[in-house]
Amino acid sequence: MELVRLGRDLIVGAVDAVWGLLVLVLGVGWEALVSLHTSYPRLEGLLVGVLLAWVLLRRDRHPWLRVVSAPLKLVLDILDLAWDQGLEVARDLLAVPVGWVKKGWSWCAAKVRSAYNWKMSLLRRLRNLLLNRGKEEG
């Protein structure tokens, strides 16, 4: 009977020691997470981002990672779609005033070009008239 009691005490002591070690490790880990969350939020965000990137890179290798990363993939797809739509809206909004400025600039350039051509044609006519008078007198 004494041997059975000693064996039982050994097993209970071993389980108690393993349980105590598990509680100690979990407590230290929890305290580290709380300290990280309250004192170093940027580092926490960086670590979460690295963890999520790791999960996304390895999502095709394991079905559980695929299940875990499905909501993240959905969010990333929505953000990608929103980014593309935002860029398209910004391009369209920018195209309107740029088009107006280009039209105005081309109108002004056309007026300046036509005025220049008109003045040059007047000067050519004057030159030809003076050359013709010089030939008549000479």
FENKAHU-V31813 format. One record per pair of residues at least 12 apart in sequence whose ideal C-beta (glycine too) atoms are under 6 Angstrom apart, sorted by the first residue. I is the first residue (numbers start at 1). J is the second residue. Records with the same first field share a line. If there is no record, write none. Layout:
# FENKAHU-V31813
I = J / J
This chain:
# FENKAHU-V31813
52 = 72
55 = 69
56 = 69
